[in-house]
Structures are given as C-alpha cells and as structure tokens.
Amino acid sequence: MFVKSCWHLMLFAALVAATGPVCAQGTEAGRFLSVVGDVRVGLEGAPQRVAQRATEFYEGESIITGAGALAQLRMTDGALMSVRGDTEIKLERFSYAGEQDRNASFFMSVLKGGLRTITGVIGRQNRERYRITTATVTIGVRGTDFEVVHVPPQAGSGEVPAGTYDRVTSMQNKAGVMLLVSRDQTAFAALQGTTPPVLVAPPAALFGRPTPIPQPHAAAPATRPRLMLTPIDAPGALETSPASPTIQAAPTTTLTPIQTAPLAPVVTGADTVMLKLLKPPKPLK
C-alpha cells in the first residue's frame, strides 16, 4: 500500500513538472516572421528560448535582442512589429478573441531600445485599451504606423539624451502632461517625470536609418537585407551598406524643442501599402 501511494505521488509530481511551464504561459499573442541575429524570448526569471521563424510569443513574455539584431512578428490581431537590436520589451497583457472582441487589449513595456509597429484590430478598434509604457511615459496609439525608442541612462549621450522618443502617438509623462505627435514629427520625453514632452529634430543616430517596416512575409535568406548597426546598437561602431549612403552622425549638442504647427493627416502611397499589410493574416503552417 505504501509503495502504491508513493507511486501515485511520484506520478502526480511528474505531471505537475511537465505541465507547469505550460500553465505559466499566457495567451499566444503572435509568432515570429523573421529573425536576424541574437533574439531570445521567454518569461522573466525563466530560461530564454532562442527565437526563430514561427516561434510563438505569449502574453507575459519578454523579447530581448542583441546588438545589431532584428526581429519581425505578426500578432494574432493582425498587427505587425519590427523590434530593433539591443532592445528589451515585455508584453504585459494581451487579450484578443476576434474582431468583435470589445475587451481586447494590448499593454507593452519597453525597457530599452525600440520597435516599429503597424497596428492591428486592437489598435484600430480598442485604442483606449492599447498602451505602451517606458520608464518615462505612457504612449497611446494615434496612427497606423508608429515607432518608439527608449534610451536608458547608460546609453544616453549629448547627441542622444536619455529618455523616450516616438512618432505618431499620444505621449503622456508621469506628471500627466500630454503631447499629440503627428506624422513627420518626433517627440521626446526626458527621464525627469515632471519635464513636459516636446517636439524635437529626430536624432540621426536613432532615425538616420529607419527601422524596417514590418513585412507580412519573411524575406528569403538570399534576399534578406544585411543588418545595419546604429550607435544605439553598438556605441562607436557603425556599419554601412554599399547600396546605402553612409550615416552622418549629428554634432554633439543638446536637443532643443522646435515649434511646429500640427499637421493634418495625409494619406500617401506608403499609407496604402501599410493598410494592405493589415489584411487578416494567413495561418502559419
């Protein structure tokens, strides 16, 4: 009888161990379309998985990219996302049960680095439940295509002060001061929570070479573009491509606000291309 009881206990323990990690995972939020360089994904405090094409990304997990890396994902609501190198982001909450889900939500934290995204159903229909946060600000979605970069204190410089930079969003600092960012504008919020966000000239080190637009289908290895490093990826190192001009770093100066009038939304050919990318995704095989 004692041996039989022990056997049942051992079986139960084995089942718990086998199912524990699965229970710890949240809702599947998306999958990787392409990966270049060192990209890892997993729960905080748990062993990280090496990301590759078709790797799942779950609610509660973080994506960590090495210097010079690039990861592109498709979320289950159809959103597309490009994650820069030297980035750490965490998907705090993700809920999506279809286009009729009025309680769908997307909450993400950017600890360092940045990402560019083309919003999906949640960003279009549930904007009040779509939020990205950094140590500096809370960002809400306004347009279809936007970009966020957070520079932590250790990566800041005279040319690129530490803080959060973003495009085509609403930016609100910890003091509750909000700034609306239109197309072709760049906003900056310093690490000091009481300093209001301001419009600035985009730092060449961050935006001199734009983050690639997320693509719904990964490029074939033979045609995939060679990855470019920027100073934020690897300070002091800059790699250039024969097909592209050399990035000229801006002079080492402190950013100053620029006064610009709000821009009216303009639909361009690029917008049309982006909207086509928002068609419902085909299931990955």
C-alpha contacts under 8 A as a table, 3 or more apart, distances in Angstrom:
res1	aa1	res2	aa2	distance
1	M	4	K	5.09
1	M	5	S	6.21
2	F	5	S	5.14
2	F	6	C	6.21
3	V	6	C	5.12
3	V	7	W	6.17
4	K	7	W	5.05
4	K	8	H	6.41
5	S	8	H	5.16
5	S	9	L	6.32
6	C	9	L	5.02
6	C	10	M	6.11
7	W	10	M	5.11
7	W	11	L	6.17
8	H	11	L	5.07
8	H	12	F	6.15
9	L	12	F	5.09
9	L	13	A	6.16
10	M	13	A	5.11
10	M	14	A	6.18
11	L	14	A	5.10
11	L	15	L	6.25
12	F	15	L	5.11
12	F	16	V	6.23
13	A	16	V	5.11
13	A	17	A	6.14
14	A	17	A	5.11
14	A	18	A	6.11
15	L	18	A	5.06
15	L	19	T	6.10
16	V	19	T	5.25
16	V	20	G	5.57
17	A	20	G	5.29
17	A	21	P	7.73
18	A	21	P	7.20
18	A	22	V	7.99
19	T	22	V	5.28
19	T	23	C	6.22
20	G	23	C	5.22
20	G	24	A	6.24
21	P	24	A	4.98
21	P	25	Q	6.45
22	V	25	Q	5.32
23	C	26	G	7.55
25	Q	43	L	7.90
25	Q	58	Y	6.45
25	Q	59	E	7.06
25	Q	60	G	7.25
25	Q	61	E	7.96
26	G	58	Y	5.58
26	G	59	E	4.72
26	G	60	G	6.27
27	T	58	Y	5.50
27	T	59	E	5.26
27	T	94	F	7.07
27	T	95	S	7.25
28	E	56	E	6.74
28	E	57	F	5.98
28	E	58	Y	4.35
28	E	59	E	6.30
28	E	76	T	7.84
29	A	56	E	7.70
29	A	57	F	5.70
29	A	58	Y	5.08
29	A	59	E	5.98
29	A	75	M	5.57
29	A	76	T	5.66
29	A	94	F	6.45
29	A	95	S	7.87
30	G	56	E	6.02
30	G	57	F	5.19
30	G	58	Y	6.97
30	G	73	L	6.70
30	G	74	R	5.50
30	G	75	M	3.87
30	G	76	T	5.13
31	R	53	R	7.67
31	R	54	A	5.35
31	R	55	T	5.45
31	R	56	E	4.49
31	R	57	F	5.50
31	R	73	L	5.55
31	R	74	R	5.68
31	R	75	M	6.51
32	F	35	V	7.16
32	F	51	A	7.40
32	F	52	Q	6.58
32	F	53	R	5.17
32	F	54	A	5.06
32	F	55	T	5.46
32	F	56	E	6.69
32	F	57	F	7.44
32	F	71	A	7.12
32	F	72	Q	5.85
32	F	73	L	4.23
32	F	74	R	6.47
33	L	53	R	5.22
33	L	54	A	6.13
33	L	71	A	7.72
33	L	72	Q	5.44
33	L	73	L	5.04
33	L	74	R	6.58
33	L	216	P	7.40
33	L	217	H	6.51
33	L	218	A	5.44
34	S	52	Q	6.70
34	S	53	R	5.10
34	S	54	A	7.99
34	S	71	A	5.89
34	S	72	Q	5.34
34	S	73	L	7.13
34	S	218	A	5.31
34	S	219	A	7.64
35	V	39	V	7.00
35	V	51	A	7.01
35	V	52	Q	5.64
35	V	53	R	6.42
35	V	69	A	7.71
35	V	70	L	6.00
35	V	71	A	4.59
35	V	72	Q	6.56
36	V	39	V	7.51
36	V	69	A	5.38
36	V	70	L	5.11
36	V	71	A	6.31
36	V	227	L	7.67
37	G	65	T	7.82
37	G	66	G	6.98
37	G	68	G	6.80
37	G	69	A	4.37
37	G	70	L	6.58
38	D	50	V	7.79
38	D	65	T	5.79
38	D	66	G	5.09
38	D	67	A	7.82
38	D	69	A	5.84
39	V	50	V	6.19
39	V	51	A	5.54
39	V	52	Q	7.97
39	V	63	I	7.14
39	V	64	I	5.85
39	V	65	T	4.45
39	V	66	G	6.36
39	V	69	A	6.82
39	V	70	L	7.61
39	V	71	A	7.05
40	R	48	Q	5.88
40	R	49	R	5.47
40	R	50	V	4.63
40	R	51	A	5.21
40	R	63	I	5.81
40	R	64	I	5.26
40	R	65	T	6.38
41	V	48	Q	5.41
41	V	49	R	5.23
41	V	50	V	6.49
41	V	51	A	6.19
41	V	57	F	7.33
41	V	61	E	6.67
41	V	62	S	5.55
41	V	63	I	4.56
41	V	64	I	6.30
42	G	46	A	6.75
42	G	47	P	6.80
42	G	48	Q	4.71
42	G	49	R	5.94
42	G	61	E	4.96
42	G	62	S	5.53
42	G	63	I	6.95
43	L	46	A	5.40
43	L	47	P	7.54
43	L	48	Q	7.18
43	L	60	G	6.46
43	L	61	E	4.51
43	L	62	S	6.10
44	E	61	E	6.87
44	E	62	S	6.88
51	A	55	T	5.83
52	Q	55	T	5.54
54	A	284	L	7.30
57	F	61	E	6.95
58	Y	61	E	5.63
58	Y	91	L	7.77
59	E	91	L	5.63
59	E	92	E	6.50
59	E	93	R	5.75
59	E	94	F	5.51
60	G	90	K	6.70
60	G	91	L	5.26
60	G	92	E	5.11
60	G	93	R	6.45
61	E	90	K	5.81
61	E	91	L	5.81
61	E	92	E	7.58
62	S	88	E	6.91
62	S	89	I	5.50
62	S	90	K	4.11
62	S	91	L	6.28
63	I	87	T	7.73
63	I	88	E	5.74
63	I	89	I	5.45
63	I	90	K	6.43
64	I	86	D	7.38
64	I	87	T	5.72
64	I	88	E	4.53
64	I	89	I	6.73
65	T	69	A	5.86
65	T	70	L	7.18
65	T	71	A	7.82
65	T	83	V	7.84
65	T	84	R	7.28
65	T	85	G	5.25
65	T	86	D	5.19
65	T	87	T	5.23
65	T	88	E	6.60
66	G	69	A	5.45
66	G	85	G	5.49
66	G	86	D	4.76
66	G	87	T	7.14
67	A	85	G	4.88
67	A	86	D	4.57
67	A	229	L	7.61
67	A	233	D	4.88
67	A	234	A	6.15
68	G	84	R	7.73
68	G	85	G	4.80
68	G	86	D	6.97
68	G	227	L	6.58
68	G	228	M	6.60
68	G	229	L	5.18
68	G	230	T	7.85
68	G	233	D	5.84
68	G	234	A	7.55
69	A	84	R	6.57
69	A	85	G	4.31
69	A	86	D	7.19
69	A	227	L	7.29
70	L	82	S	7.04
70	L	83	V	5.79
70	L	84	R	5.25
70	L	85	G	5.54
70	L	227	L	7.64
71	A	82	S	5.72
71	A	83	V	5.13
71	A	84	R	7.01
72	Q	80	L	7.32
72	Q	81	M	5.52
72	Q	82	S	4.43
72	Q	83	V	6.26
72	Q	214	P	6.13
72	Q	215	Q	7.49
73	L	80	L	5.79
73	L	81	M	5.20
73	L	82	S	6.62
73	L	214	P	7.62
74	R	78	G	6.23
74	R	79	A	5.75
74	R	80	L	4.66
74	R	81	M	6.46
74	R	216	P	7.05
74	R	281	P	8.00
75	M	78	G	5.37
75	M	79	A	5.09
75	M	80	L	6.32
75	M	81	M	7.88
75	M	120	G	7.83
76	T	79	A	7.21
76	T	96	Y	7.58
76	T	281	P	7.93
77	D	96	Y	6.83
77	D	98	G	7.31
77	D	99	E	7.86
77	D	120	G	5.36
77	D	121	V	5.33
77	D	122	I	6.63
77	D	280	P	7.86
78	G	119	T	7.54
78	G	120	G	4.67
78	G	121	V	6.55
78	G	278	L	6.06
78	G	279	K	7.11
78	G	280	P	5.76
78	G	281	P	5.87
79	A	117	T	7.13
79	A	118	I	5.66
79	A	119	T	4.65
79	A	120	G	3.78
79	A	121	V	7.21
79	A	278	L	6.82
80	L	117	T	5.56
80	L	118	I	5.14
80	L	119	T	6.62
80	L	120	G	7.29
80	L	214	P	5.52
80	L	215	Q	7.11
80	L	216	P	7.04
80	L	278	L	7.92
81	M	115	L	6.88
81	M	116	R	5.77
81	M	117	T	4.25
81	M	118	I	6.43
81	M	214	P	5.46
82	S	115	L	5.49
82	S	116	R	5.16
82	S	117	T	6.19
82	S	211	T	7.30
82	S	212	P	6.87
82	S	213	I	6.89
82	S	214	P	5.28
83	V	87	T	7.17
83	V	114	G	6.28
83	V	115	L	4.37
83	V	116	R	6.59
84	R	87	T	6.03
84	R	113	G	6.60
84	R	114	G	5.55
84	R	115	L	5.63
84	R	211	T	7.01
85	G	113	G	7.07
85	G	114	G	7.95
85	G	233	D	5.87
86	D	112	K	7.48
86	D	113	G	5.77
86	D	232	I	7.68
86	D	233	D	5.45
87	T	110	V	7.95
87	T	111	L	7.53
87	T	112	K	5.23
87	T	113	G	4.00
87	T	114	G	5.98
88	E	110	V	6.30
88	E	111	L	5.47
88	E	112	K	5.35
88	E	113	G	6.43
89	I	108	M	7.08
89	I	109	S	5.61
89	I	110	V	4.49
89	I	111	L	5.75
89	I	112	K	7.14
90	K	108	M	5.69
90	K	109	S	5.15
90	K	110	V	6.60
90	K	111	L	7.81
91	L	94	F	6.99
91	L	106	F	7.75
91	L	107	F	6.27
91	L	108	M	4.50
91	L	109	S	6.49
92	E	106	F	7.89
92	E	107	F	5.41
92	E	108	M	5.25
92	E	109	S	6.73
93	R	105	S	6.94
93	R	106	F	5.73
93	R	107	F	4.98
93	R	108	M	6.92
94	F	104	A	7.44
94	F	105	S	5.48
94	F	106	F	4.77
94	F	107	F	6.55
95	S	103	N	7.59
95	S	104	A	4.91
95	S	105	S	5.11
95	S	106	F	6.77
96	Y	101	D	6.55
96	Y	103	N	7.70
96	Y	104	A	4.67
96	Y	105	S	6.75
96	Y	122	I	7.75
97	A	100	Q	7.59
97	A	101	D	5.56
97	A	104	A	7.01
98	G	101	D	5.44
99	E	102	R	7.99
99	E	121	V	6.55
101	D	104	A	5.57
102	R	125	Q	7.77
102	R	126	N	6.82
103	N	126	N	7.64
103	N	129	R	7.87
104	A	122	I	6.23
104	A	126	N	6.83
104	A	129	R	7.17
105	S	122	I	6.44
105	S	126	N	7.12
105	S	129	R	4.93
105	S	130	Y	5.79
106	F	122	I	7.10
106	F	129	R	6.38
106	F	130	Y	4.81
106	F	131	R	6.28
107	F	129	R	7.57
107	F	130	Y	5.96
107	F	131	R	4.88
107	F	132	I	5.78
107	F	133	T	7.85
108	M	131	R	6.48
108	M	132	I	4.77
108	M	133	T	6.35
109	S	132	I	5.67
109	S	133	T	4.82
109	S	134	T	5.80
110	V	113	G	7.19
110	V	114	G	7.05
110	V	132	I	7.21
110	V	133	T	6.21
110	V	134	T	5.13
110	V	135	A	7.98
110	V	150	H	6.85
111	L	134	T	6.13
111	L	135	A	7.10
111	L	150	H	7.10
111	L	152	P	7.81
112	K	149	V	7.41
112	K	150	H	5.15
112	K	151	V	5.95
112	K	152	P	6.01
113	G	149	V	5.41
113	G	150	H	5.23
113	G	151	V	6.25
113	G	232	I	7.85
114	G	147	E	7.38
114	G	148	V	5.35
114	G	149	V	3.94
114	G	150	H	6.04
115	L	147	E	5.83
115	L	148	V	5.68
115	L	149	V	6.60
115	L	211	T	7.63
116	R	145	D	7.35
116	R	146	F	5.83
116	R	147	E	4.24
116	R	148	V	6.51
116	R	211	T	6.61
116	R	212	P	7.84
116	R	213	I	7.13
116	R	214	P	7.48
117	T	145	D	5.79
117	T	146	F	5.79
117	T	147	E	6.44
117	T	213	I	7.64
117	T	214	P	6.80
118	I	144	T	5.49
118	I	145	D	4.53
118	I	146	F	6.80
118	I	214	P	7.19
118	I	274	M	7.20
118	I	278	L	7.62
119	T	122	I	7.36
119	T	123	G	5.17
119	T	124	R	6.89
119	T	144	T	5.47
119	T	145	D	6.61
119	T	278	L	7.71
120	G	123	G	5.51
120	G	124	R	6.36
120	G	278	L	6.39
121	V	124	R	5.14
121	V	125	Q	5.86
121	V	126	N	7.66
122	I	125	Q	5.38
122	I	126	N	5.00
122	I	127	R	6.69
122	I	129	R	7.70
122	I	130	Y	6.80
123	G	126	N	5.77
123	G	127	R	5.10
123	G	130	Y	5.98
123	G	141	V	6.61
123	G	144	T	7.98
124	R	127	R	6.17
124	R	144	T	7.91
126	N	129	R	5.40
126	N	130	Y	6.56
127	R	130	Y	5.06
127	R	140	G	7.29
127	R	141	V	6.35
127	R	142	R	7.93
128	E	131	R	7.66
128	E	140	G	7.62
130	Y	140	G	6.42
130	Y	141	V	6.77
131	R	138	T	6.90
131	R	139	I	5.78
131	R	140	G	5.16
131	R	141	V	7.16
132	I	138	T	5.95
132	I	139	I	5.06
132	I	140	G	6.64
133	T	136	T	7.64
133	T	137	V	5.84
133	T	138	T	4.46
133	T	139	I	5.97
134	T	137	V	5.45
134	T	138	T	6.57
134	T	150	H	6.90
134	T	164	T	7.28
135	A	191	L	7.25
136	T	163	G	6.52
136	T	164	T	6.48
136	T	173	N	6.15
136	T	174	K	6.86
136	T	189	A	6.64
136	T	190	A	6.82
136	T	191	L	5.33
136	T	192	Q	7.35
136	T	193	G	6.20
137	V	164	T	7.31
137	V	171	M	6.44
137	V	172	Q	5.43
137	V	173	N	4.32
137	V	174	K	6.15
137	V	189	A	7.12
137	V	193	G	7.90
138	T	171	M	6.01
138	T	172	Q	5.28
138	T	173	N	6.35
138	T	174	K	7.77
139	I	169	T	6.50
139	I	170	S	5.62
139	I	171	M	4.73
139	I	172	Q	6.39
140	G	169	T	5.73
140	G	170	S	5.03
140	G	171	M	6.61
141	V	144	T	7.99
141	V	146	F	7.90
141	V	168	V	7.53
141	V	169	T	4.99
141	V	170	S	6.41
142	R	168	V	6.15
142	R	169	T	4.88
142	R	170	S	6.54
143	G	146	F	6.66
143	G	168	V	5.78
143	G	169	T	6.71
144	T	274	M	7.78
144	T	275	L	7.90
145	D	168	V	7.38
145	D	274	M	7.59
146	F	166	D	7.44
146	F	167	R	5.49
146	F	168	V	5.37
146	F	169	T	6.89
147	E	166	D	5.52
147	E	167	R	5.43
147	E	168	V	7.51
148	V	164	T	7.30
148	V	165	Y	5.86
148	V	166	D	4.36
148	V	167	R	6.72
149	V	164	T	5.83
149	V	165	Y	5.18
149	V	166	D	6.23
150	H	162	A	7.61
150	H	163	G	5.82
150	H	164	T	4.35
150	H	165	Y	6.26
151	V	155	A	6.00
151	V	156	G	6.12
151	V	160	V	7.93
151	V	161	P	7.45
151	V	162	A	4.85
151	V	163	G	5.22
151	V	164	T	6.18
152	P	155	A	5.50
152	P	156	G	6.39
152	P	162	A	5.45
152	P	163	G	6.46
153	P	156	G	5.26
153	P	162	A	5.17
153	P	163	G	7.63
154	Q	162	A	7.93
155	A	162	A	6.85
155	A	232	I	7.12
156	G	160	V	5.63
156	G	161	P	4.73
156	G	162	A	4.31
156	G	163	G	7.91
157	S	160	V	4.95
157	S	161	P	5.07
157	S	162	A	7.03
158	G	161	P	5.73
158	G	252	T	5.39
158	G	253	T	5.50
158	G	254	T	5.56
159	E	203	P	7.16
159	E	205	A	7.90
159	E	250	A	6.89
159	E	251	P	6.75
159	E	252	T	4.58
159	E	253	T	5.41
159	E	254	T	6.32
159	E	255	L	7.39
160	V	203	P	6.49
160	V	205	A	7.34
160	V	206	L	7.91
160	V	254	T	7.92
160	V	255	L	7.78
161	P	190	A	7.67
161	P	254	T	7.41
161	P	255	L	7.56
162	A	190	A	6.52
162	A	191	L	6.56
163	G	188	F	6.93
163	G	189	A	5.61
163	G	190	A	4.48
163	G	191	L	4.97
164	T	188	F	5.61
164	T	189	A	5.25
164	T	190	A	6.65
164	T	191	L	7.72
165	Y	186	T	6.74
165	Y	187	A	5.52
165	Y	188	F	4.61
165	Y	189	A	6.71
166	D	169	T	7.06
166	D	181	V	7.97
166	D	186	T	5.76
166	D	187	A	5.44
166	D	188	F	6.82
167	R	181	V	6.09
167	R	182	S	7.04
167	R	183	R	6.97
167	R	184	D	7.36
167	R	185	Q	6.06
167	R	186	T	5.03
167	R	187	A	6.46
168	V	180	L	7.74
168	V	181	V	4.84
168	V	182	S	4.76
168	V	183	R	5.33
168	V	184	D	7.68
168	V	185	Q	7.07
168	V	186	T	7.77
169	T	180	L	6.29
169	T	181	V	5.17
169	T	182	S	7.01
170	S	178	M	6.85
170	S	179	L	5.80
170	S	180	L	4.52
170	S	181	V	5.83
171	M	178	M	5.47
171	M	179	L	5.20
171	M	180	L	6.38
171	M	181	V	7.42
171	M	187	A	7.95
171	M	197	P	7.29
172	Q	175	A	7.86
172	Q	176	G	5.78
172	Q	177	V	5.37
172	Q	178	M	4.13
172	Q	179	L	6.37
172	Q	197	P	7.47
173	N	176	G	5.43
173	N	177	V	5.60
173	N	178	M	6.67
173	N	189	A	7.20
173	N	193	G	6.00
173	N	194	T	7.26
173	N	195	T	7.82
173	N	196	P	6.87
173	N	197	P	7.00
174	K	177	V	7.46
174	K	193	G	5.14
174	K	194	T	6.78
175	A	193	G	6.15
175	A	194	T	5.36
177	V	196	P	5.98
177	V	197	P	7.44
178	M	196	P	7.71
178	M	197	P	7.26
179	L	197	P	6.31
179	L	198	V	7.34
181	V	185	Q	6.09
181	V	186	T	6.87
181	V	187	A	6.51
181	V	199	L	7.96
182	S	185	Q	5.55
182	S	262	P	6.73
182	S	263	L	6.06
182	S	264	A	7.84
182	S	265	P	7.61
183	R	263	L	6.92
183	R	265	P	7.08
185	Q	199	L	6.95
185	Q	200	V	7.80
186	T	199	L	5.71
186	T	200	V	5.82
186	T	201	A	6.64
186	T	202	P	5.84
187	A	197	P	6.64
187	A	198	V	5.55
187	A	199	L	4.38
187	A	200	V	5.85
188	F	197	P	5.54
188	F	198	V	5.50
188	F	199	L	6.22
188	F	200	V	6.53
189	A	195	T	7.22
189	A	196	P	6.77
189	A	197	P	4.41
189	A	198	V	6.65
190	A	193	G	7.18
190	A	195	T	6.54
190	A	197	P	7.23
192	Q	195	T	5.70
193	G	196	P	7.89
198	V	257	P	5.84
198	V	258	I	7.89
199	L	257	P	5.42
199	L	258	I	5.78
199	L	259	Q	7.23
199	L	260	T	7.88
200	V	255	L	6.75
200	V	256	T	6.29
200	V	257	P	4.84
200	V	258	I	5.44
201	A	255	L	7.56
201	A	256	T	7.90
201	A	257	P	7.61
201	A	258	I	7.00
202	P	206	L	7.49
202	P	207	F	6.35
203	P	206	L	5.52
203	P	207	F	6.08
203	P	208	G	7.21
203	P	250	A	7.09
204	A	207	F	5.14
204	A	208	G	4.16
204	A	209	R	7.72
204	A	247	I	7.73
204	A	248	Q	7.40
204	A	249	A	5.97
204	A	250	A	5.90
205	A	208	G	5.82
205	A	230	T	6.28
205	A	231	P	5.85
205	A	232	I	6.89
205	A	249	A	6.05
205	A	250	A	7.26
206	L	209	R	7.36
206	L	210	P	7.98
206	L	230	T	7.11
206	L	231	P	7.63
206	L	232	I	6.76
207	F	210	P	5.27
207	F	211	T	7.65
208	G	247	I	6.44
209	R	230	T	7.96
209	R	247	I	7.42
215	Q	218	A	6.54
215	Q	277	L	7.36
216	P	277	L	6.32
216	P	281	P	7.74
219	A	223	T	6.24
219	A	224	R	5.23
220	A	223	T	5.39
220	A	224	R	5.85
221	P	224	R	5.18
226	R	241	S	7.66
228	M	238	L	7.70
228	M	239	E	5.71
228	M	240	T	6.38
228	M	241	S	7.46
229	L	233	D	5.89
229	L	234	A	6.80
229	L	237	A	7.24
229	L	238	L	5.48
229	L	239	E	5.38
229	L	240	T	7.78
230	T	233	D	5.27
230	T	234	A	6.49
230	T	235	P	7.63
230	T	237	A	7.19
230	T	238	L	5.55
230	T	239	E	7.36
231	P	234	A	5.15
231	P	235	P	4.42
231	P	236	G	6.02
231	P	237	A	6.21
231	P	238	L	6.35
232	I	235	P	5.88
234	A	237	A	5.55
234	A	238	L	7.56
240	T	244	S	7.00
240	T	245	P	7.41
240	T	246	T	5.89
240	T	247	I	7.59
241	S	244	S	5.23
241	S	245	P	7.35
241	S	246	T	7.73
242	P	245	P	7.40
267	V	270	A	8.00
267	V	271	D	5.87
267	V	272	T	7.48
268	T	271	D	5.11
268	T	272	T	6.57
269	G	272	T	5.08
269	G	273	V	6.46
270	A	273	V	5.12
270	A	274	M	6.26
271	D	274	M	5.02
271	D	275	L	6.12
272	T	275	L	5.13
272	T	276	K	6.33
273	V	276	K	5.20
273	V	277	L	6.57
274	M	277	L	5.10
274	M	278	L	6.76
275	L	278	L	5.18
275	L	279	K	7.42
276	K	279	K	5.85
278	L	281	P	7.83
